[in-house]
């Protein structure tokens, strides 16, 4: 690899993304709406961003909506006199180890709509788990269901166009008729109503809709995802969603 390409590759991996900067600056405004502090891409190092986010979250009180959604998702009782921070809520809903936010991602391609990169994983070849992440293309993960007919019954009750892929443990279902931002409350509400994986829904609510592209060494995964069908086809597709689906289909084909 030429030196210029090597330097460019290093820069991409270690550079804080625009989405990460926007997230940190948004937290600062939540903590103090009058604050003039704003991080820019040269003010913050990749290895420090998780520490900054953790510190900010430990100081910002969780909203009533966040607490209510958490209660509904996990059916837990919360002491009404306890003041929960965003960090407290994150710890309750963080779930299995694979959904922990301390995992360091190395973006290789990153823009406002999607990201491609890798993270360390001893379960994948060369300890690298490649991933694809979307910010407005909503994906639901159904790991506890292996009956397609049951899934179709659930989906037909909702006024969205869905695109279904078979995964190792269940199904990945994308909404292609409208863009839905990863951190909108609709993500958690739809996940609850459709009985999708709660932990995955909470994870993407904080990071984006993430798809694993690398095969696991401890599994017999001949093919990661297989397209099955579209449902509610009378509903018009969203052009931007379809462009993102094309990216998804391109990447899962070669990984």
C-alpha positions in Angstrom: 0.0 0.0 0.0 1.3 3.5 -0.9 2.2 5.8 2.0 -0.5 8.3 1.2 -3.1 5.5 1.2 -1.8 4.1 4.4 -2.0 7.6 6.1 -5.5 8.0 4.7 -6.6 4.7 6.1 -5.2 5.4 9.5 -7.0 8.8 9.5 -10.3 7.2 8.7 -10.0 4.6 11.4 -9.0 7.1 14.2 -11.1 10.1 13.2 -14.2 10.9 15.3 -17.2 10.8 13.0 -19.6 13.6 12.4 -22.4 11.6 14.1 -20.3 11.1 17.2 -19.5 14.8 17.4 -23.2 15.8 17.0 -24.1 13.3 19.7 -21.6 14.7 22.2 -22.5 18.3 21.4 -26.2 17.4 21.8 -25.5 16.0 25.3 -23.7 19.2 26.2 -26.8 21.2 25.3 -29.0 18.9 27.3 -26.8 19.4 30.3 -26.6 23.2 29.9 -28.7 24.8 27.1 -26.7 28.1 27.6 -23.3 26.4 27.2 -21.1 27.8 24.5 -18.9 24.7 24.5 -18.9 22.8 21.2 -16.4 20.1 20.2 -15.1 20.1 16.6 -13.3 17.2 14.8 -9.8 18.4 15.9 -10.7 18.9 19.5 -11.4 15.3 20.5 -9.5 12.1 20.0 -11.2 8.8 19.1 -10.0 7.0 22.2 -11.4 9.7 24.5 -14.9 10.1 23.1 -16.5 7.2 25.2 -15.1 8.8 28.4 -16.6 12.2 27.5 -20.0 10.6 26.7 -20.0 8.5 29.9 -19.2 11.6 32.0 -22.0 13.7 30.4 -24.6 11.0 30.7 -23.8 10.6 34.4 -24.9 14.2 34.9 -28.0 14.5 32.7 -31.3 13.4 34.2 -33.2 10.9 32.1 -36.4 12.2 30.6 -39.9 10.9 31.7 -40.2 9.4 28.2 -37.0 7.5 28.5 -38.0 6.1 31.9 -41.5 5.2 30.7 -40.2 3.4 27.7 -37.7 1.5 29.9 -40.4 0.4 32.2 -42.6 -0.7 29.4 -39.8 -2.6 27.6 -38.6 -4.5 30.6 -41.6 -4.5 32.9 -39.6 -3.3 35.9 -40.5 -1.1 38.9 -38.6 2.1 39.5 -38.5 4.0 42.8 -40.3 7.2 41.9 -38.1 9.2 44.3 -34.9 8.1 42.6 -33.5 10.6 40.1 -32.3 8.5 37.2 -29.6 9.8 34.9 -29.2 8.8 31.2 -26.2 6.6 32.4 -28.5 4.8 34.9 -31.0 4.0 32.1 -28.3 2.8 29.8 -27.0 0.4 32.4 -30.4 -1.1 32.9 -31.2 -1.6 29.2 -27.6 -2.4 28.0 -28.3 -6.1 28.0 -26.0 -8.9 26.8 -22.3 -8.3 26.4 -22.5 -8.0 22.6 -24.6 -4.9 23.0 -22.3 -3.0 25.4 -21.3 0.4 24.2 -17.7 0.1 25.2 -17.0 -1.8 22.0 -14.7 0.3 19.9 -15.7 0.7 16.3 -13.2 1.4 13.5 -15.2 3.2 10.7 -13.8 2.8 7.2 -16.6 4.6 5.4 -18.9 7.0 7.3 -21.4 9.6 6.3 -24.8 11.0 7.5 -26.7 8.0 6.2 -24.6 4.9 6.8 -21.3 3.5 8.0 -19.1 0.6 7.2 -16.3 -0.6 9.5 -15.0 -3.2 11.9 -14.7 -3.9 15.6 -12.6 -6.4 17.5 -14.2 -9.8 18.0 -12.5 -13.0 18.8 -15.5 -14.9 17.3 -14.6 -13.7 13.8 -11.7 -14.3 11.4 -8.6 -12.2 12.2 -10.4 -10.9 15.3 -12.4 -8.5 13.1 -16.1 -8.3 12.9 -17.1 -6.1 9.9 -20.4 -4.3 10.2 -22.8 -2.0 8.4 -24.8 0.6 10.2 -27.7 2.8 9.1 -29.2 5.9 10.7 -32.6 6.2 9.0 -33.3 2.7 7.6 -35.1 1.0 10.5 -34.3 -2.7 11.1 -36.1 -5.0 13.5 -34.3 -8.1 14.8 -36.4 -11.2 15.5 -34.1 -13.8 17.1 -36.7 -15.7 19.1 -39.0 -16.6 16.2 -38.3 -19.2 13.5 -41.8 -19.4 12.1 -42.3 -17.1 9.0 -46.0 -17.4 9.1 -46.1 -16.1 12.7 -43.9 -13.1 11.7 -46.1 -12.3 8.7 -49.2 -12.2 11.0 -47.4 -9.7 13.2 -46.3 -7.5 10.3 -49.6 -7.3 8.5 -51.2 -5.3 11.3 -48.9 -2.3 10.7 -49.1 0.2 7.9 -45.5 -0.1 6.7 -43.8 -1.9 3.8 -41.4 -4.5 5.2 -38.5 -6.3 3.6 -37.6 -9.7 5.2 -34.3 -11.5 5.4 -33.6 -14.9 7.0 -30.7 -14.8 9.5 -29.0 -17.6 11.5 -31.4 -17.3 14.5 -34.4 -15.7 13.0 -35.2 -12.8 10.8 -34.0 -9.2 10.0 -36.9 -7.0 8.9 -36.4 -3.6 7.3 -39.0 -0.8 7.0 -38.7 0.5 3.4 -41.8 2.8 3.1 -40.5 5.6 5.4 -37.3 6.8 7.0 -37.2 6.3 10.8 -34.3 7.9 12.7 -32.5 5.4 14.9 -33.0 7.5 18.1 -36.7 8.3 17.7 -39.1 6.9 20.2 -40.9 5.2 17.4 -38.0 2.7 17.2 -38.7 1.4 20.8 -42.4 1.6 20.5 -42.6 -0.4 17.2 -40.1 -3.0 18.6 -42.3 -3.5 21.6 -45.5 -3.8 19.7 -44.0 -6.2 17.1 -42.2 -8.2 19.9 -38.8 -7.8 18.3 -35.6 -8.2 20.2 -35.7 -5.6 23.0 -32.0 -5.5 23.6 -31.2 -4.9 20.0 -33.8 -2.2 19.8 -32.3 -0.4 22.8 -28.8 -0.8 21.3 -29.7 0.7 18.0 -31.7 3.5 19.8 -28.2 4.6 21.0 -26.0 3.8 18.1 -27.8 3.2 14.8 -29.2 0.1 13.0 -26.2 -2.2 12.9 -25.8 -5.4 10.8 -23.0 -7.9 11.3 -21.2 -8.7 8.1 -18.6 -11.2 9.3 -19.3 -14.9 9.8 -18.7 -16.3 13.3 -16.1 -19.0 13.6 -18.1 -21.0 16.1 -21.1 -21.3 13.7 -21.9 -23.0 10.5 -22.9 -19.9 8.6 -22.8 -20.7 4.9 -24.7 -17.4 4.2 -25.4 -14.7 6.7 -28.7 -13.3 5.3 -31.0 -14.5 2.6 -33.7 -12.2 1.1 -37.1 -13.8 1.4 -39.9 -11.3 0.5 -41.5 -7.9 0.8 -44.8 -7.5 2.6 -47.5 -4.9 2.3 -46.4 -4.3 -1.3 -49.3 -2.1 -2.0 -47.5 0.6 0.1 -45.1 2.7 -1.8 -41.4 2.4 -1.1 -39.3 5.3 0.0 -36.6 6.2 -2.6 -33.9 6.9 0.0 -34.7 3.7 1.9 -34.4 1.7 -1.3 -31.0 3.2 -2.0 -29.8 2.2 1.4 -31.2 -1.3 0.9 -29.1 -1.6 -2.2 -26.0 -0.8 -0.1 -27.1 -3.5 2.4 -27.6 -6.1 -0.3 -24.2 -5.2 -1.9 -22.3 -5.7 1.3 -24.0 -8.8 2.6 -23.3 -10.4 -0.8 -19.6 -10.3 -0.4 -19.2 -10.9 3.3 
